[in-house]
Amino acid sequence: MTTPAAAPHPASPPPGRHRPRRPEWAGRNYTLLTAAAVVTNLGTHGALVASAFAVLESGGDGGDVGLVTAARTLPLVLFLLIGGAVADRLPRHRVMVAANALNCASQGAFALLVLTGDARLWHMMLLSALGGTGQAFFSPAAEGMLMSSVSGEQAGRAFALFRMAMNGAGIGGAALGGAMVAAVGPGWVLAIDAVAFAVAGALRAFLDVGHIPPRAPGGGLWKDLREGWTEVASRPWLWAIVAQFSVVVAVVAAAESVYGPLVARDELGGARPWGLALAAFGVGTLGGAVLMMRWKPQRLLLAGTLCVFPLALPSAALAVPLPAGGLMVVMFVSGVTLEVFGVSWMTALHQEIPEDRLSRVAAYDWFGSTAMVPLATALAGPAEGAFGRHGALWGCATLVVVATALVLLVPDVRNLTRRTKEIAAGPAAPASADAEGSVGRLG
């Protein structure tokens, strides 16, 4: 009896056979992160519609919707920087799983109260605050984990594909969420979101952090925060865009989380048209991601920043207001352009920021993007009373345009270029940095 010595080895399949089912840059961690993001977004985009209508159906008004939104965002702002420091020191996947568990519990309790008819405003604010706390620890860890999971010249394509999968899930989530709110009420949509967090957390538990060098002991929280701030403050392009988005995200959040549902209820016919508008935004982000898988702008931040101007369009469309079809077109366009910015921004961070400081820089980025949201959403109701809903919405659109025009005055925003060699080698320290990185980012 002879052995098949000449048979091809399984590890070396003949050309044309057993081709890998995914690109070589899409490794195990990248695949798990993408699958978990898809699951989470299916639930969360529906919950965005459901939470606002849960407040309205409990007898609340626009001001109450703003308070619940602010209650989620306030702890997000308070704990983000700590979350970034923790994520750069502890295994990032454990931080992500713990945060998902907290979000699952808070959304499950929110759903139960809404389904039983016992939800009061303070209940919803408290549970939203718990969800915001989980997000504060999750976001920096997730961004750092994603950045460290890709390498090579295809990093931009990897980020685009990740965002395409994530936002593609949001298309179905938003449309289904609006339809389910209209059909069975917001409580069941919130319950689905809780289940989605549980499933996503289970997937993230299998992430491998063995490739990330362990942090040296000592230094403490304050030193970690200081190092993260140094990375931000030493790069004009980074802190300028963080400052820009502190305004842009705040006014867009006020327009879309507070005024959008009110305009939909009063002038568009209810939750379903608003859910479809959000779905159109999701389709736009999908299209933008497809574009960015092929287009590699050389001036990353110039291309991205120019694409922030259209984020003023949804506020203007709600101010008119455009009919549902026109609103969907506007949301689609803003989704495309936001994705161009998002992929360009992630590629710049991947290129410029050292791996061991990614989560801390991400935390400062998220902090800048969310710091003014509680104030903006809490003031949305009073602003409507003072200027009228249409006046407040036109104000939101104007602020987006002004903040974006100002950031274009920063030379580094106009001139930072894609450097293929640095991307291929992974995130690099600044050329002028010393050993502590004292010399020298939203999405």
MARDO-373742 format. One record per atom (N, C-alpha, C): residue in one letter; x, y, z. Coordinates in pm, whole numbers, padded with zeros to 5 digits, always signed. Layout:
// residues N
AXYZ...
This chain:
// residues 443
M+00086-00120+00000M+00000+00000+00000M+00088+00123+00000T+00062+00216-00091T+00145+00334-00105T+00072+00456-00051T+00150+00555-00012T+00093+00682+00035T+00091+00781-00080P-00006+00868-00085P-00016+00964-00195P+00084+01077-00179A+00214+01043-00192A+00317+01143-00168A+00309+01260-00264A+00259+01234-00383A+00259+01341-00483A+00135+01428-00478A+00043+01394-00388A-00080+01473-00381A-00051+01614-00334P-00123+01712-00384P-00100+01850-00342P-00126+01866-00192H-00040+01946-00127H-00059+01973+00015H-00179+02065+00034P-00263+02039+00136P-00381+02123+00157P-00349+02268+00174A-00230+02298+00228A-00196+02439+00252A-00155+02511+00125S-00134+02435+00017S-00092+02497-00108S-00182+02451-00220P-00302+02500-00227P-00397+02456-00328P-00351+02495-00466P-00387+02414-00565P-00350+02446-00702P-00407+02580-00743P-00340+02647-00836P-00393+02776-00884P-00536+02761-00933G-00619+02860-00897G-00757+02859-00944G-00851+02782-00855R-00797+02711-00751R-00885+02635-00663R-00873+02686-00520H-00980+02667-00447H-00983+02700-00305H-00932+02842-00279R-00973+02932-00360R-00932+03070-00339R-00991+03122-00208P-00919+03209-00137P-00973+03262-00012P-01101+03339-00037R-01192+03326+00057R-01321+03390+00041R-01319+03537+00082R-01210+03585+00131R-01200+03725+00169R-01060+03775+00137P-01043+03907+00116P-00910+03962+00089P-00816+03938+00206E-00687+03938+00179E-00592+03906+00285E-00590+04012+00394W-00631+04137+00362W-00636+04239+00466W-00757+04225+00556A-00855+04144+00516A-00975+04123+00598A-00954+04000+00685G-00877+04014+00791G-00845+03904+00879G-00958+03871+00975R-00926+03786+01071R-01028+03736+01165R-01088+03849+01248N-01004+03934+01304N-01055+04044+01384N-01142+04138+01302Y-01095+04171+01181Y-01172+04260+01094Y-01308+04200+01062T-01312+04070+01035T-01439+04002+01002T-01534+04002+01121L-01482+03972+01241L-01566+03974+01361L-01617+04114+01391L-01531+04213+01379L-01572+04351+01405L-01681+04395+01308T-01666+04357+01182T-01766+04394+01081T-01898+04325+01108A-01896+04196+01138A-02020+04122+01167A-02091+04180+01289A-02016+04213+01394A-02076+04269+01515A-02135+04407+01488A-02066+04489+01407A-02118+04621+01374A-02248+04612+01294V-02257+04514+01205V-02381+04493+01129V-02497+04461+01223V-02474+04369+01315V-02580+04331+01410V-02623+04450+01495T-02525+04523+01547T-02557+04638+01631T-02637+04743+01556N-02596+04773+01432N-02663+04878+01357N-02804+04840+01314L-02829+04712+01292L-02966+04669+01263L-03061+04708+01376G-03014+04692+01501G-03097+04728+01614G-03098+04875+01645T-02981+04938+01640T-02968+05076+01686T-03041+05175+01597H-03038+05156+01465H-03104+05251+01377H-03256+05248+01394G-03311+05131+01423G-03452+05127+01457G-03480+05192+01592A-03389+05174+01687A-03407+05231+01820A-03400+05383+01819L-03325+05442+01724L-03321+05587+01713L-03459+05645+01687V-03535+05577+01601V-03673+05620+01575V-03761+05588+01695A-03745+05468+01751A-03832+05421+01857A-03821+05504+01984S-03700+05544+02023S-03684+05616+02149S-03754+05752+02144A-03742+05823+02031A-03810+05952+02020A-03961+05936+02027F-04014+05837+01956F-04159+05818+01958F-04208+05757+02088A-04122+05688+02162A-04159+05640+02296A-04184+05758+02388V-04100+05861+02378V-04120+05981+02459V-04248+06052+02419L-04270+06068+02288L-04389+06137+02241L-04517+06062+02278E-04516+05929+02266E-04635+05850+02297E-04664+05844+02447S-04562+05872+02530S-04585+05876+02674S-04638+06010+02720G-04662+06103+02625G-04716+06234+02658G-04615+06345+02655G-04490+06314+02616G-04387+06416+02611G-04396+06502+02488D-04316+06610+02487D-04310+06700+02372D-04168+06708+02320G-04143+06804+02233G-04010+06816+02176G-03902+06840+02279G-03933+06920+02381G-03837+06943+02487G-03802+06816+02562D-03901+06728+02585D-03874+06602+02654D-03788+06509+02569V-03813+06509+02437V-03728+06430+02347V-03583+06478+02359G-03565+06609+02361G-03433+06665+02377G-03368+06629+02508L-03445+06625+02617L-03390+06590+02748L-03343+06445+02752V-03420+06355+02692V-03380+06214+02690V-03253+06196+02607T-03246+06266+02494T-03126+06259+02412T-03006+06316+02486A-03027+06427+02555A-02918+06488+02632A-02875+06397+02746A-02969+06326+02808A-02935+06236+02918A-02844+06124+02872R-02857+06081+02748R-02767+05979+02694R-02630+06037+02663T-02629+06159+02614T-02504+06217+02567T-02419+06271+02680L-02478+06319+02789L-02399+06378+02897L-02298+06282+02957P-02337+06159+02999P-02235+06066+03048P-02138+06021+02941L-02182+06022+02815L-02091+05993+02705L-01977+06093+02704V-02010+06220+02723V-01908+06324+02728V-01821+06310+02852L-01882+06282+02966L-01810+06278+03092L-01709+06164+03099F-01742+06048+03040F-01660+05930+03056F-01575+05894+02934L-01586+05970+02824L-01515+05932+02702L-01364+05929+02721L-01309+06031+02781L-01164+06037+02794L-01112+05924+02883I-01185+05894+02990I-01149+05781+03075I-01160+05652+02996G-01266+05640+02915G-01283+05521+02833G-01168+05501+02736G-01118+05610+02678G-01004+05597+02587G-00878+05551+02657A-00853+05605+02777A-00735+05563+02852A-00745+05417+02893V-00865+05375+02936V-00886+05235+02975V-00865+05143+02856A-00915+05183+02738A-00906+05097+02620A-00764+05083+02569D-00677+05182+02594D-00537+05170+02554D-00455+05092+02657R-00512+05066+02775R-00438+04994+02879R-00489+04851+02897L-00620+04828+02894L-00677+04695+02908L-00699+04634+02770P-00717+04502+02762P-00753+04442+02633P-00880+04505+02577R-00872+04559+02457R-00983+04638+02403R-01110+04557+02387H-01096+04428+02352H-01218+04349+02330H-01295+04329+02459R-01227+04323+02574R-01298+04309+02701R-01375+04436+02735V-01316+04550+02706V-01386+04676+02728V-01511+04683+02641M-01500+04638+02515M-01613+04641+02423M-01726+04548+02469V-01690+04429+02515V-01792+04333+02559V-01865+04384+02683A-01791+04440+02778A-01854+04494+02899A-01948+04609+02865A-01908+04695+02772A-01994+04807+02731A-02119+04756+02661N-02105+04654+02575N-02223+04595+02510N-02320+04536+02610A-02268+04473+02716A-02354+04416+02820A-02435+04525+02890L-02372+04639+02919L-02443+04749+02983L-02550+04805+02890N-02517+04822+02760N-02617+04871+02664N-02733+04774+02649C-02705+04644+02650C-02811+04543+02642C-02906+04556+02761A-02851+04569+02880A-02934+04578+03001A-03018+04705+03002S-02958+04818+02965S-03032+04945+02969S-03143+04949+02864Q-03114+04901+02741Q-03218+04899+02638Q-03328+04798+02670G-03290+04685+02732G-03391+04587+02772G-03486+04643+02875A-03434+04716+02974A-03519+04778+03076A-03606+04887+03015F-03549+04966+02923F-03625+05070+02853F-03743+05007+02779A-03715+04898+02706A-03820+04829+02631A-03929+04778+02723L-03890+04718+02836L-03988+04663+02929L-04081+04771+02984L-04024+04885+03021L-04106+04994+03074L-04203+05048+02969V-04156+05060+02844V-04243+05110+02738V-04354+05009+02707L-04320+04880+02703L-04419+04778+02671L-04525+04765+02780T-04486+04787+02905T-04582+04776+03016T-04657+04906+03041G-04619+05013+02970G-04686+05141+02988G-04644+05216+03112D-04532+05177+03174D-04488+05240+03298D-04374+05339+03278A-04337+05368+03154A-04222+05455+03129A-04256+05600+03164R-04177+05656+03252R-04186+05798+03285R-04062+05869+03234L-04068+06000+03230L-03957+06075+03173L-03827+06048+03246W-03828+06042+03379W-03703+06020+03452W-03650+05879+03431H-03744+05781+03412H-03700+05645+03379H-03620+05646+03248M-03677+05711+03147M-03615+05711+03015M-03483+05787+03017M-03476+05893+03093M-03351+05968+03104M-03243+05885+03173L-03279+05816+03281L-03182+05735+03354L-03127+05622+03268L-03217+05550+03199L-03173+05439+03116L-03093+05487+02996S-03129+05601+02942S-03050+05658+02834S-02910+05696+02883A-02903+05745+03006A-02772+05779+03064A-02684+05655+03079L-02743+05543+03121L-02666+05419+03132L-02616+05375+02994G-02701+05387+02893G-02659+05354+02757G-02545+05443+02710G-02550+05572+02744G-02443+05663+02708G-02313+05630+02777T-02321+05582+02902T-02201+05541+02973T-02133+05424+02904G-02215+05325+02864G-02159+05212+02790G-02093+05256+02660Q-02157+05350+02591Q-02101+05398+02464Q-01969+05471+02486A-01956+05540+02598A-01833+05614+02627A-01712+05522+02636F-01730+05403+02690F-01620+05308+02699F-01605+05227+02571F-01717+05206+02501F-01713+05123+02380F-01645+05193+02264S-01681+05318+02238S-01639+05384+02114S-01488+05396+02098P-01414+05445+02198P-01268+05451+02178P-01205+05313+02161A-01254+05215+02238A-01200+05079+02225A-01229+05023+02086A-01350+05044+02036A-01387+04992+01905A-01306+05056+01794E-01286+05188+01801E-01210+05254+01696E-01065+05210+01698G-01007+05202+01816G-00869+05154+01825G-00855+05012+01776M-00952+04926+01809M-00948+04786+01766M-00958+04775+01615L-01045+04854+01553L-01059+04851+01408L-00932+04900+01340M-00877+05009+01389M-00755+05063+01329M-00641+04962+01333S-00629+04889+01446S-00519+04794+01460S-00545+04663+01387S-00666+04644+01332S-00699+04517+01267S-00667+04518+01118V-00629+04633+01062V-00599+04642+00919V-00461+04701+00900S-00399+04668+00787S-00268+04722+00753S-00252+04716+00603G-00147+04777+00555G-00118+04772+00413G-00181+04886+00337E-00155+04887+00207E-00201+04997+00123E-00352+04998+00104Q-00420+04890+00142Q-00565+04881+00125Q-00641+04922+00251A-00575+04993+00342A-00641+05034+00466A-00766+05116+00437G-00757+05213+00345G-00873+05294+00311G-00988+05211+00259R-00957+05112+00175R-01061+05022+00123R-01122+04940+00234A-01039+04896+00330A-01090+04819+00442A-01187+04902+00526F-01150+05029+00553F-01239+05116+00630F-01368+05141+00554A-01359+05160+00421A-01479+05184+00341A-01571+05063+00343L-01514+04942+00331L-01596+04822+00333L-01662+04802+00469F-01586+04828+00576F-01643+04819+00711F-01761+04914+00725R-01743+05038+00685R-01850+05137+00698R-01967+05105+00605M-01937+05047+00489M-02045+05007+00399M-02131+04898+00461A-02066+04799+00523A-02142+04693+00589A-02221+04746+00707M-02158+04831+00788M-02222+04888+00905M-02342+04975+00866N-02320+05066+00771N-02428+05156+00731N-02533+05085+00647G-02491+04981+00573G-02590+04903+00499G-02690+04838+00593A-02642+04791+00708A-02733+04734+00807A-02828+04840+00859G-02781+04966+00865G-02867+05073+00912G-02983+05104+00818I-02965+05075+00690I-03073+05098+00594I-03197+05019+00633G-03177+04888+00649G-03289+04802+00689G-03337+04834+00829G-03243+04865+00920G-03281+04894+01057G-03369+05016+01069A-03335+05125+00999A-03414+05248+01007A-03552+05229+00944A-03555+05169+00823A-03684+05149+00756A-03773+05055+00835L-03715+04944+00882L-03793+04848+00959L-03834+04907+01093G-03745+04987+01154G-03778+05049+01281G-03896+05144+01269G-03895+05230+01166G-04008+05320+01147G-04137+05246+01123A-04131+05139+01040A-04250+05060+01012A-04300+04988+01136M-04207+04934+01217M-04247+04862+01339M-04303+04955+01445V-04247+05077+01455V-04304+05175+01549V-04449+05204+01512A-04473+05221+01381A-04609+05248+01336A-04701+05128+01355A-04647+05005+01341A-04730+04885+01345A-04750+04831+01485V-04644+04820+01565V-04655+04755+01696V-04608+04841+01812G-04559+04961+01783G-04516+05049+01890G-04366+05044+01913P-04311+05145+01982P-04166+05155+01998P-04103+05053+02092G-04182+04995+02184G-04126+04904+02283G-04058+04784+02222W-04120+04722+02122W-04063+04603+02060W-03936+04636+01983V-03929+04755+01925V-03808+04794+01854V-03693+04810+01953L-03719+04867+02069L-03617+04879+02172L-03572+04741+02222A-03666+04646+02233A-03631+04511+02276A-03538+04443+02175I-03564+04463+02047I-03477+04407+01943I-03337+04465+01954D-03329+04593+01984D-03198+04656+02000D-03120+04593+02116A-03189+04561+02226A-03123+04496+02339A-03065+04360+02299V-03143+04283+02223V-03094+04152+02175V-02974+04170+02083A-02977+04273+01999A-02865+04298+01908A-02737+04327+01984F-02745+04402+02092F-02627+04428+02174F-02572+04298+02234A-02660+04209+02275A-02615+04082+02333A-02541+03998+02229V-02596+03989+02109V-02533+03910+02003V-02399+03971+01963A-02395+04103+01947A-02270+04169+01909A-02163+04151+02015G-02200+04160+02142G-02104+04139+02248G-02046+03999+02246A-02129+03899+02215A-02080+03762+02207A-01978+03748+02094L-02002+03813+01980L-01907+03808+01869L-01775+03875+01907R-01783+03988+01972R-01662+04063+02007R-01578+03992+02113A-01639+03899+02187A-01563+03824+02287A-01456+03737+02222F-01469+03707+02093F-01375+03621+02023F-01262+03698+01954L-01256+03830+01973L-01149+03907+01912L-01015+03870+01973D-00909+03876+01892D-00775+03841+01935D-00692+03968+01949V-00638+03993+02068V-00556+04112+02090V-00409+04073+02111G-00372+03951+02072G-00235+03906+02092G-00133+03985+02013H-00176+04049+01901H-00083+04126+01819H-00052+04263+01876I-00126+04305+01979I-00107+04437+02037I-00008+04427+02152P+00104+04496+02146P+00203+04486+02254P+00142+04533+02387P+00173+04464+02498P+00120+04506+02628P+00178+04641+02668R+00095+04722+02731R+00140+04852+02779R+00231+04835+02899A+00330+04920+02911A+00418+04918+03026A+00340+04960+03150P+00364+04897+03265P+00292+04935+03386P+00332+05074+03433G+00245+05133+03514G+00275+05263+03571G+00225+05376+03484G+00250+05498+03531G+00208+05616+03455G+00079+05673+03506G-00021+05588+03523G-00147+05633+03577G-00239+05696+03474L-00363+05719+03515L-00466+05772+03427L-00431+05911+03376W-00382+05995+03464W-00353+06133+03423W-00246+06137+03315K-00143+06058+03329K-00038+06054+03226K-00093+06004+03094D-00180+05902+03100D-00242+05851+02978D-00325+05960+02909L-00402+06033+02987L-00484+06140+02930L-00397+06251+02871R-00287+06282+02940R-00197+06388+02891R-00132+06348+02760E-00090+06222+02750E-00030+06175+02625E-00130+06180+02510G-00254+06142+02539G-00356+06150+02435G-00380+06293+02390W-00383+06386+02486W-00403+06527+02451W-00287+06581+02369T-00164+06537+02402T-00047+06581+02326T-00058+06541+02181E-00105+06419+02156E-00123+06373+02018E-00221+06461+01942V-00323+06511+02012V-00424+06595+01947V-00373+06738+01929A-00325+06796+02037A-00288+06938+02035A-00171+06968+01943S-00084+06869+01920S+00035+06893+01838S+00007+06885+01689R-00115+06852+01649R-00151+06841+01508R-00265+06938+01475P-00238+07050+01410P-00344+07148+01381P-00463+07090+01306W-00435+07002+01208W-00545+06943+01131W-00638+06863+01221L-00583+06801+01325L-00662+06713+01411L-00753+06794+01503W-00692+06889+01577W-00776+06964+01672W-00872+07058+01600A-00834+07106+01481A-00926+07194+01407A-01052+07120+01364I-01035+06998+01316I-01153+06921+01272I-01234+06873+01392V-01167+06840+01503V-01241+06805+01624V-01326+06924+01669A-01269+07044+01666A-01345+07164+01704A-01460+07189+01607Q-01436+07171+01478Q-01541+07187+01377Q-01659+07096+01406F-01629+06969+01433F-01736+06873+01452F-01805+06885+01588S-01743+06954+01682S-01815+06982+01807S-01937+07068+01778V-01928+07154+01677V-02042+07237+01636V-02133+07158+01540V-02073+07095+01440V-02151+07027+01336V-02236+06915+01396V-02175+06829+01477V-02250+06717+01533V-02360+06765+01626A-02333+06871+01703A-02434+06922+01797A-02559+06972+01726V-02541+07053+01621V-02659+07108+01555V-02730+07004+01470V-02653+06912+01409V-02717+06803+01334V-02796+06713+01428A-02742+06685+01547A-02814+06603+01645A-02943+06670+01688A-02938+06801+01713A-03060+06873+01751A-03163+06868+01640A-03118+06888+01515A-03211+06890+01403A-03274+06754+01379E-03193+06647+01384E-03243+06517+01343E-03303+06435+01457S-03258+06455+01581S-03314+06377+01691S-03433+06444+01756V-03442+06577+01747V-03552+06650+01811V-03650+06703+01706Y-03602+06786+01613Y-03693+06848+01517Y-03743+06750+01410G-03659+06655+01370G-03699+06560+01266G-03826+06484+01299P-03832+06417+01417P-03955+06347+01453P-04077+06439+01465L-04053+06564+01512L-04166+06658+01525L-04219+06701+01389V-04127+06732+01296V-04170+06767+01160V-04241+06648+01095A-04188+06528+01117A-04250+06408+01061A-04391+06390+01116R-04407+06407+01247R-04539+06389+01308R-04638+06495+01262D-04594+06621+01256D-04686+06733+01230D-04709+06760+01082E-04610+06730+00995E-04621+06774+00856E-04595+06666+00752L-04542+06549+00794L-04511+06445+00697L-04595+06320+00712G-04672+06307+00820G-04762+06194+00834G-04722+06090+00936G-04617+06114+01017G-04584+06020+01124G-04447+05959+01114A-04432+05846+01185A-04299+05784+01200A-04246+05724+01071R-04333+05668+00988R-04286+05595+00870R-04207+05682+00773P-04254+05803+00736P-04173+05886+00645P-04038+05923+00704W-04032+05948+00834W-03905+05981+00895W-03812+05860+00895G-03867+05741+00920G-03786+05621+00910G-03732+05601+00771L-03812+05629+00668L-03766+05616+00530L-03658+05719+00497A-03672+05840+00553A-03569+05942+00532A-03437+05898+00592L-03441+05842+00713L-03320+05791+00775L-03262+05675+00694A-03352+05593+00638A-03305+05484+00553A-03237+05537+00428A-03290+05647+00371A-03227+05708+00254A-03088+05758+00288F-03073+05812+00407F-02940+05851+00453F-02847+05730+00457G-02900+05616+00505G-02821+05494+00508G-02781+05448+00370V-02874+05458+00274V-02840+05422+00135V-02729+05513+00084G-02737+05641+00120G-02633+05734+00078G-02496+05697+00133T-02491+05659+00260T-02362+05618+00316T-02311+05493+00247L-02401+05405+00209L-02362+05286+00134L-02298+05324+00002G-02363+05418-00069G-02307+05465-00195G-02173+05535-00176G-02162+05613-00069G-02036+05681-00041G-01924+05583-00013A-01955+05475+00058A-01853+05374+00087A-01809+05303-00040V-01904+05273-00130V-01868+05212-00258V-01774+05305-00335L-01806+05434-00335L-01720+05531-00401L-01579+05530-00343M-01571+05526-00209M-01440+05535-00144M-01360+05406-00152M-01423+05295-00193M-01347+05173-00219M-01268+05185-00349R-01305+05280-00433R-01237+05299-00561R-01157+05429-00567W-01207+05531-00497W-01144+05663-00504W-01050+05680-00386K-00927+05720-00414K-00830+05747-00309K-00781+05890-00323P-00854+05986-00269P-00810+06126-00283P-00673+06147-00222Q-00587+06218-00293Q-00452+06241-00244Q-00454+06335-00124R-00533+06442-00131R-00548+06534-00018R-00668+06488+00065L-00639+06403+00160L-00742+06333+00235L-00841+06428+00302L-00789+06522+00379L-00876+06606+00461L-00942+06717+00382L-00879+06764+00275L-00944+06864+00190L-01068+06805+00125A-01052+06685+00066A-01166+06618+00004A-01274+06590+00108G-01234+06541+00225G-01331+06509+00328G-01404+06631+00380T-01332+06741+00405T-01394+06860+00463T-01490+06926+00365L-01456+06932+00238L-01548+06986+00138L-01680+06910+00137C-01675+06782+00173C-01796+06699+00174C-01875+06712+00303V-01833+06801+00394V-01912+06826+00514V-02020+06931+00489F-01998+07021+00393F-02096+07126+00365F-02238+07071+00342P-02256+06960+00266P-02392+06909+00244P-02464+06862+00370L-02393+06850+00483L-02463+06812+00607L-02559+06920+00653A-02550+07040+00594A-02647+07146+00625A-02780+07124+00555L-02782+07040+00451L-02903+07024+00370L-03022+06962+00444P-03004+06858+00528P-03122+06803+00597P-03193+06905+00686S-03117+06988+00758S-03180+07091+00842S-03260+07188+00756A-03202+07228+00642A-03272+07319+00552A-03398+07254+00494A-03387+07125+00461A-03503+07053+00405A-03616+07042+00506L-03582+07020+00634L-03683+07015+00738L-03743+07153+00764A-03664+07258+00745A-03713+07393+00767A-03815+07435+00664V-03803+07387+00540V-03892+07433+00433V-04040+07408+00462P-04089+07289+00497P-04024+07158+00485P-04049+07097+00347L-03952+07019+00301L-03971+06945+00177L-04067+06829+00201P-04142+06785+00099P-04221+06662+00114P-04129+06543+00136A-04189+06430+00173A-04110+06313+00211A-04011+06272+00103G-04053+06276-00025G-03964+06237-00133G-03843+06328-00142G-03864+06458-00134G-03752+06552-00139G-03659+06536-00021L-03715+06512+00097L-03633+06491+00216L-03545+06368+00200M-03600+06264+00139M-03522+06142+00118M-03403+06168+00026V-03423+06250-00079V-03314+06282-00171V-03204+06357-00098V-03244+06455-00017V-03147+06534+00058V-03069+06446+00155M-03138+06358+00224M-03071+06270+00319M-02974+06176+00247F-03012+06131+00128F-02923+06045+00050F-02793+06117+00016V-02804+06239-00033V-02685+06316-00070V-02595+06339+00051S-02653+06376+00163S-02572+06401+00282S-02505+06272+00330G-02572+06158+00312G-02511+06031+00348G-02389+05999+00264V-02398+06024+00132V-02283+06000+00043V-02164+06084+00087T-02187+06212+00106T-02075+06301+00135T-02018+06278+00274L-02102+06244+00371L-02050+06213+00505L-01957+06093+00500E-01988+05996+00416E-01904+05877+00408E-01769+05908+00344V-01767+05999+00250V-01638+06042+00194V-01553+06101+00305F-01611+06186+00387F-01536+06240+00500F-01492+06130+00595G-01584+06041+00631G-01554+05940+00732G-01437+05850+00694V-01435+05802+00570V-01326+05714+00526V-01195+05793+00518S-01200+05915+00467S-01080+05997+00460S-01024+06024+00599W-01112+06048+00694W-01070+06077+00831W-01006+05955+00896M-01068+05838+00881M-01012+05717+00939M-00876+05684+00877T-00863+05706+00747T-00736+05679+00681T-00627+05773+00732A-00661+05898+00754A-00564+05994+00809A-00520+05953+00949L-00613+05912+01033L-00578+05869+01168L-00489+05745+01164H-00527+05648+01081H-00449+05525+01068H-00306+05555+01023Q-00292+05655+00938Q-00163+05694+00884Q-00079+05769+00987E-00139+05853+01069E-00064+05949+01149E-00048+05913+01296I-00137+05834+01356I-00138+05815+01500I-00075+05682+01539P+00018+05680+01637P+00076+05554+01684P-00030+05459+01740E-00010+05328+01721E-00111+05229+01760E-00143+05233+01908D-00043+05253+01992D-00067+05247+02135D-00142+05368+02189R-00169+05467+02101R-00244+05586+02143R-00372+05606+02064L-00408+05507+01982L-00526+05520+01896L-00654+05543+01976S-00676+05465+02082S-00801+05478+02158S-00808+05610+02232R-00694+05659+02282R-00697+05787+02352R-00724+05902+02256V-00663+05898+02139V-00692+06000+02038V-00838+05990+01994A-00887+05866+01975A-01027+05846+01939A-01119+05902+02047A-01078+05890+02173A-01160+05942+02283A-01169+06094+02277Y-01057+06162+02252Y-01062+06307+02237Y-01145+06347+02115D-01134+06269+02009D-01215+06293+01889D-01363+06282+01921W-01401+06171+01984W-01541+06151+02023W-01585+06258+02123F-01498+06295+02215F-01532+06399+02312F-01565+06530+02242G-01479+06570+02148G-01508+06692+02074G-01637+06684+01996S-01666+06566+01943S-01785+06549+01860S-01914+06544+01942T-01904+06515+02071T-02024+06499+02152T-02038+06601+02265A-01933+06679+02292A-01934+06765+02410A-02050+06864+02410M-02086+06916+02292M-02191+07017+02286M-02329+06960+02255V-02336+06828+02232V-02465+06768+02197V-02568+06779+02310P-02532+06751+02438P-02633+06767+02543P-02691+06907+02550L-02604+07007+02535L-02651+07145+02538L-02742+07175+02419A-02699+07132+02300A-02777+07160+02180A-02914+07092+02183T-02917+06966+02224T-03045+06896+02227T-03135+06945+02339A-03077+06981+02454A-03158+07035+02564A-03214+07172+02529L-03139+07250+02449L-03185+07384+02410L-03272+07383+02285A-03289+07266+02223A-03368+07260+02100A-03512+07304+02125G-03570+07259+02237G-03707+07300+02270G-03718+07449+02294P-03635+07508+02385P-03639+07653+02404P-03610+07732+02277A-03518+07683+02193A-03487+07753+02068A-03608+07754+01976E-03682+07643+01974E-03805+07639+01894E-03906+07741+01944G-03916+07755+02078G-04007+07853+02134G-03966+07995+02104A-03835+08021+02101A-03785+08157+02080A-03786+08198+01933F-03745+08108+01844F-03727+08144+01703F-03826+08074+01610G-03906+07983+01664G-03990+07901+01580G-03912+07783+01528R-03982+07675+01495R-03913+07555+01450R-03835+07579+01322H-03896+07651+01228H-03828+07675+01101H-03705+07764+01120G-03715+07865+01204G-03600+07951+01231G-03486+07876+01295A-03519+07788+01391A-03415+07709+01458A-03346+07616+01360L-03421+07557+01268L-03362+07467+01169L-03271+07542+01072W-03311+07661+01028W-03224+07740+00942W-03096+07779+01015G-03107+07803+01145G-02989+07832+01224G-02893+07715+01227C-02947+07593+01240C-02863+07473+01238C-02787+07462+01107A-02856+07485+00995A-02791+07476+00864A-02680+07579+00850T-02703+07699+00898T-02602+07805+00888T-02477+07772+00968L-02494+07719+01088L-02380+07686+01172L-02291+07579+01109V-02351+07480+01041V-02273+07378+00973V-02185+07441+00866V-02242+07532+00787V-02167+07596+00679V-02053+07680+00734V-02081+07760+00835V-01979+07849+00890V-01864+07771+00951A-01894+07669+01034A-01788+07591+01098A-01700+07522+00996T-01759+07472+00889T-01682+07401+00786T-01596+07496+00706A-01648+07615+00677A-01568+07714+00604A-01448+07757+00686L-01464+07772+00816L-01354+07816+00901L-01242+07713+00906V-01275+07584+00911V-01169+07483+00924V-01085+07474+00797L-01138+07518+00684L-01061+07518+00561L-00950+07623+00561L-00952+07713+00660L-00847+07812+00672L-00718+07754+00728V-00726+07632+00786V-00608+07568+00845V-00526+07502+00734P-00401+07542+00714P-00321+07488+00603P-00310+07336+00604D-00290+07276+00723D-00274+07130+00728D-00399+07057+00682V-00516+07115+00702V-00639+07053+00654V-00640+07050+00502R-00591+07156+00441R-00588+07162+00295R-00475+07079+00236N-00368+07058+00310N-00246+07005+00251N-00208+06864+00294L-00266+06807+00401L-00226+06673+00444L-00253+06573+00332T-00152+06496+00297T-00163+06407+00182T-00153+06261+00223R-00206+06176+00138R-00198+06032+00157R-00054+05988+00134R+00002+05917+00233R+00138+05868+00222R+00134+05716+00225T+00147+05656+00108T+00128+05512+00094T+00225+05433+00179K+00349+05475+00188K+00447+05399+00263K+00412+05392+00410E+00368+05506+00469E+00332+05504+00611E+00212+05416+00635I+00113+05420+00544I-00004+05335+00562I+00035+05189+00554A+00123+05156+00461A+00164+05018+00447A+00237+04969+00571A+00307+05058+00640A+00381+05020+00758A+00298+05026+00884G+00178+05081+00874G+00094+05097+00991G+00108+05237+01046P+00031+05273+01152P+00035+05407+01207P+00176+05442+01253A+00220+05559+01220A+00355+05600+01254A+00353+05717+01350A+00457+05729+01430A+00471+05843+01518A+00503+05966+01435P+00468+06086+01483P+00500+06208+01410P+00651+06220+01388A+00689+06273+01274A+00831+06282+01242A+00906+06367+01342S+00841+06466+01402S+00909+06556+01494S+00887+06521+01639A+00829+06405+01668A+00796+06372+01806A+00918+06322+01883D+00921+06352+02014D+01024+06295+02096D+00975+06164+02153A+01048+06106+02248A+01015+05971+02297A+00879+05966+02362E+00832+06078+02419E+00702+06078+02485E+00592+06124+02391G+00626+06159+02266G+00524+06206+02171G+00476+06345+02204S+00563+06428+02268S+00517+06558+02315S+00511+06662+02203V+00568+06630+02087V+00555+06722+01975V+00467+06657+01868G+00428+06722+01815G+00345+06669+01708G+00332+06783+01608R-00834+06489+01460R-00896+06385+01445R-01035+06420+01478L-01324+06248+01356L-01451+06235+01416L-01511+06125+01337G-01559+06131+01283G-01606+06034+01194G-01744+06004+01215
